[in-house]
């Protein structure tokens, strides 16, 4: 869809023009600049073992992604045996 063909309506927070579809199709009453929702992240995962593995993605909110990053950065409580 061409941006020139979009019907624009005023943002309820700042009054700047925003696409009407943002309200009618997605239910957002404010423009992207006034939105308080952060961008979501996709994290890839691999499951299974041996010949039976698969790849998947997990869609996370910014808060979930931050917690997952912090958890991944933690040093394990124990390392390899004998060290």
Secondary structure, 3 states (H helix, E strand, C coil): CCHHHCCEEECCCCCCEEEHHHHHCCCCCCCHHHCCCCCCEEEEEEEEECCEEEEEEEEECHHHHHHHHHHHHCCCCCCCCCC
